[in-house]
Amino acid sequence: MALTEPAILALEDGSIFRGESIGAEGSTSGEVVFNTAMTGYQEILTDPSYTRQMVTLTYPHIGNTGINPEDVESDRVCAAGLIIRDLPMIASNWRRTETLTDYLQREKVVAIAGIDTRRLTRLLRDKGAQSGAIVAGAGATEEAALKLAREFPGLKGMDLASDAGCSEPMKWTQSAWTLDEGYGPAPEARYRVVAYDYGIKYNILRLLVWRGCEVTVVPAKTPLDEVMAYQPDGVFFSNGPGDPEPCDYAIEALRGCIEKGIPTFGICLGHQLLGLAVGARSVKMKFGHHGANHPVENVADGTVVITSQNHGFAVEEDSLPDNVEVTHRSLFDGTLQGMRLKDAPVFSFQGHPEASPGPRDVIPLFGEFTRLMDEHQAARAAED
Ligand SMILES: NC(=O)CC[C@H](N)C(=O)O
């Protein structure tokens, strides 16, 4: 039985953590990051942006509410592994259909519980994100875990966005979740939107539909000409895993959108791609931002929004050209969180307005996108 089998986590710096296996037997490696959200382990595990990252959750009890079929951000677990302090004996929730352990085993995710996640988090905070590996099962050895950890080359320079998303264009019709109705049907569509899929979170698509968009999702490397053939009112650039810098196909598509003056919105990786498209630099952060309570300043009026965050790269503000206006900054470390172009209807946000998990303070950004599309539609109608 998995709960009694050992598991070992090793980091590239030589640190070893011994715990118990709560998922599949076997081994996994990736970049180890900590996430401080108190809830939302299911959304985190299924967020494609965590591809090749193993997540440790700082909240000590993970699994209390089990797993349900609704709170997913993709059709699979994307995180390379899960690292937690304590798996509760009981998983209780009215929507629960299985336990976290059953889910991890069914999804073949290697996971470890019973380790000192505070020690691990302090280590990552002090030294920065680390390559790591978990080896789970009766034959697990420290040597094997350490060897695997040191073999993982790190995310810098890795293009993971090109195949984290769909391989064929598809229509998306599911709308936002409500307590009464679950995921609602699409309201009447007023805007045609094409979304570039670099590993897009479902809740972004749901909120676009909820705001009245008819959404077509296209593969990462779709040429912009093919996107324009849908006659979109707006183009969306999604979140996604890995380093934005090698994603030249996406940077080129974004430049095309700017040139065409089409309303364009980017979230997280999409924000970083916009930075690169305008000639700014992206950098790897020390341990990134992963949580559901990060305060961000809205530069225009000094108000503070509490945001969901999940990124390990950032756009350097001092490398932005003059035609870019900074709209948001992190109140944790002052890093760039939002920007818009002064000469095109193009804007982006580094955090996650779609939440899932997290607060919805920045949900109005979806309304900003539809406002830009309203203006664009009106200008086009005036030309005709
Ligand atoms: N959530 C995302 O889109 C993450 C973007 C990028 N992979 C980063 O780590 O910074």
Ligand as a Chemical Component Dictionary entry (heavy atoms), coordinates in Angstrom:
data_LIG
# 
_chem_comp.id                   LIG 
_chem_comp.type                 NON-POLYMER 
_chem_comp.pdbx_formal_charge   0 
_chem_comp.three_letter_code    LIG 
# 
loop_
_chem_comp_atom.comp_id 
_chem_comp_atom.atom_id 
_chem_comp_atom.alt_atom_id 
_chem_comp_atom.type_symbol 
_chem_comp_atom.charge 
_chem_comp_atom.model_Cartn_x 
_chem_comp_atom.model_Cartn_y 
_chem_comp_atom.model_Cartn_z 
_chem_comp_atom.pdbx_ordinal 
LIG N1 N1 N 0 1.978 30.888 -15.412 1  
LIG C1 C1 C 0 2.775 31.196 -16.426 2  
LIG O1 O1 O 0 2.359 31.525 -17.547 3  
LIG C2 C2 C 0 4.261 31.091 -16.173 4  
LIG C3 C3 C 0 5.115 31.756 -17.212 5  
LIG C4 C4 C 0 6.569 31.276 -17.215 6  
LIG N2 N2 N 0 6.652 29.889 -17.536 7  
LIG C5 C5 C 0 7.210 31.557 -15.864 8  
LIG O2 O2 O 0 7.490 30.662 -15.123 9  
LIG O3 O3 O 0 7.454 32.684 -15.524 10 
# 
loop_
_chem_comp_bond.comp_id 
_chem_comp_bond.atom_id_1 
_chem_comp_bond.atom_id_2 
_chem_comp_bond.value_order 
_chem_comp_bond.pdbx_ordinal 
LIG N1 C1 SING 1 
LIG C1 O1 DOUB 2 
LIG C1 C2 SING 3 
LIG C2 C3 SING 4 
LIG C3 C4 SING 5 
LIG C4 N2 SING 6 
LIG C4 C5 SING 7 
LIG C5 O2 DOUB 8 
LIG C5 O3 SING 9 
# 
